Amino acid sequence: MSDEPGDKKDVMIIVNGRENTVSKADLTSDQLVKLAFDDPPTGEFICFTITYRKGQGNKPEGTLAEGEIVKVKDGMIFNVTATDKS
């Protein structure tokens, strides 16, 4: 297996305490919500907060806003919480 750019490589990440194997180098906030919840909460006032740690070298931890994309690496940890803004 080659490590050339563009090669797909499975990566193990942890989302809300559960291990997930993904084959993408980048994940969107929406994809992380789907990994975090079997049945994501919905509603007009529901928003999600996504924090991560053990990330890429230039930004090992942070918060992911709705619509943003994050580069994932093996062992990265995500916490996804739903909040009712009402």
QUITA-V902665 format. One record per backbone hydrogen bond with DSSP energy under -1.0 kcal/mol. NH is the residue of the N-H (numbers start at 1). CO is the residue of the C=O. E is the energy in kcal/mol with one decimal. If there is no record, write none. Layout:
nh: [NH/NH]
co: [CO/CO]
e: [E/E]
This chain:
nh: [7/11/13/14/15/16/18/20/22/27/29/32/33/34/35/36/37/46/47/49/51/52/53/55/59/62/64/68/70/72/75/76/77/78/79/81/83/85]
co: [4/22/20/76/18/78/15/13/11/70/68/28/29/30/31/32/33/43/83/81/79/62/77/60/56/52/50/65/27/25/12/73/53/14/51/49/47/45]
e: [-2.2/-3.2/-3.1/-2.7/-2.7/-2.5/-1.8/-3.0/-2.9/-2.4/-1.6/-1.9/-2.0/-2.0/-1.7/-1.9/-2.0/-1.1/-2.6/-2.8/-2.4/-2.4/-2.0/-2.9/-1.2/-1.9/-3.0/-2.3/-2.5/-2.9/-3.6/-2.0/-2.4/-3.4/-2.6/-2.5/-3.1/-3.6]
